[in-house]
């Protein structure tokens, strides 16, 4: 499973510039816009080997230094990995430490009220399983599977690590519950002085939300940042 190195990120930037934007590049690759975005901003740390061989490498390799031909059944190495393989002594691989987060059904979050519920206890009580992530899982963090939102479509099989109890920063992807109406949405947080905007993904059909925090401080019930995405192409047997 290729890790997303700085070389791959540079190739992504070059490919995005060549195709015009992330949306067009994702369309050419046959994957979701959010998948490319998470590779670019580091929320996803690696790419499935099958996905790399069949969809990603044929498009990215021309934008990488030392691009070379490959066959679908041959593991693809980056230029730097190829140089290391043939010119340097092999180094022992570092074992990746994975961390487990409790999965919770997004519908149950409608019952969560931060005024009365401790988030970490609420998550433990309603957990339906575990998902692994590269990032350390702190108290209050939780995972969502298969969330469906027209404002921010996700690749099928995507699990999201939500930073419960963390403060979302400007330009981050967030999970938020709107106070009026109670909708739970995925949006990009855009802060402009006292005005807040929850922006859908480019070309998505979802609604944008905008308000002034001084005039309407209770517009949101809660909001937490999306810290990492884990895309699985194989259904778990557990």
Secondary structure, DSSP 8 states (H G I E B T S, - for coil): --B--HHHHHHHHHHHHHHSSHHHHHHHHTS-HHHHHHHHHTSS-B--HHHIIIIIHHHHGGGSTT-----TTS----HHHHHHHHHS----------EEEEB--GGGGGG--TTT--HHHHHHHH---EEEESS---TT-EEEES---TTS---TTEEEEEETT----TT-EEEEEETTT--EEEEEEEEETTEEEEE--TT-----EEEETTT-TTSEEEEEEEEEEEE-SS----
